[in-house]
Amino acid sequence: MEVVRVEGLGKTYPGGTKALEDVSFSIDQGEIFCLLGRNGAGKTTLLRILATQLKPTVGRASVLGHDVLAEPQAIRPHIAVVPQEARPQMLLSPYDHILYFCLIRGQSRAQARERTQKVMEDLGLWEHRDKLASDLSGGLRQRLIIAMAMVADPEVLFLDEPTIGLDPLGRRSVWSMLRALTKKGATILLTTHYLDEAEVLADHLLIVDKGRTVFLGTVDEAKGDTGVGMRVIVEPAAGNGSTAPEILEPKSAEEILAIVERGLREKRKVTFKPASLEDAFIKIVGGSIEVENT
């Protein structure tokens, strides 16, 4: 079932800056859809339009069959948004964070207690319920922020850089949780600067550059469309001369075998580097994701 549809979407800010131009795509239920692009590419603008926080200049967008301009009130009860700058209150427990959020949404105290326990158990936070947020790891704090967003059991979750600043274990903890949510039917749209994150999570991805779509499809399609293949690095073995490494791109199994045989014969180290989304991204946008657009 289609959950999000975007057709010819554009956004021009006062002063003439075009943040988005002619963007189109759709997202099905249960997908993780990743938005990629360098700083200033338009990712957060697109997310905010779909979350009914910002109005587009041209084009159409709908969430759960409702137009974001004409029917924002019909969309908001069914979505949740976690902005990049979201942080927990460090002197509150995870239990109190979620309980208060339930109460703010109008649930009775009994309903709030029941919902709080369920959300915390679902997201692996129950055993940490009485700790202070300041004593949680980065991954657990981010789980807490997402747990607060899940109080209303949203059908669509919008996440802006959900793992920024987390250590590798914290990031993987959040990845596991997001996958668990989609298995229960949730649909997730997230922006990220971590290309390995998109490579692991994305069912489909959209790469934007200077507000325009430069790629739409799967991770494998991104690699295939750009001709990115496996690279082989041939370099001297430790203590075996100072010859510079060679970086080769074999096109067949025969070429790979020849490289390995040569490495054995010349006593050189041969390292295989599979094609990555980062390689494809660099070919698509002409540079690293860390480079800011102007």
C-alpha positions, 0 to 999 in steps of 0.5 A: 500500500502506498503511504507517501506520494510526492509529485513535482514538489518544489520549495523556494524560500523568500529571497529566491533560494530554491531548496527543492525543485521538481522532486517526485517519488512514492513510499510503500507501507513498511519501508525504510526510505532514506534521503541522502545529500550533502548539507543544503541539498534539501533533505530537511526541507523535504522531510518538514513538508511531508510532516506538514511543518512547511508548505511547498511552493509548487507540486503535490504531496500526500501522506496516507492519502491526505494532501499535506496542504489541504488536509494537514489535520488529517495527517498529524494524528498518524505521524511522528517526527523526531527532529535532528536537535531532539534531546531528552531532559537529562534529570528525568527518567525514561519512564517519566519522559514517556509517561508525561508525553502520554498525559500531554496527549490526553490519555488518562493516568491509567492509560498512560501507565499502560502505554508507557510500559508497552512502548518501553518494553517494545523498544527495549527500555523497560529495564532502564526505566528508573535511570536518569537520562544522563546515565543512559548511553547515546544509543539508549537516549536516542531510543528514548527520543524515538519511544516518545514519538511512538506513544501515539503508535504512528503509522509513519515516522519521520526521522532527521539524522536519528543516529548523529553523534552516536558510537557504532554500537549505539547506531546499530542499536537504533538500526535494529529498533527501526527494522523491528518497527517496520516489521510491525507495519510502520513506515519510516522516512529518514535523512542521514549523513551516514552512507553505511547506515543507508546501505544497511537500512534503505529499502529505497533511497533518494539522493538529492543535490542542490534541491533536485533528484539525482538518483531514486532507487535501491542501493544495488541499483545505485551501484549498478547504474554508476558502474561501481564494482569491486576494487582490488588493492595490491600492495607490498607485504610488510617489510617487502619494499616500498612500491606504491599500492595499485588499485584495480577494478577487475571486470571478470573472474578471470581478471580476479584470478590473474591478480591473485596469482600475480600477488602470490608470485610477487609476494604482495598483499591483495585486498578485496574491497566490495562496491559501496554506496559511498563509491556510488554516491561520489560518482552520482553527486561528484563529491563526498557527502561531507562537502557542503553545497553553497 
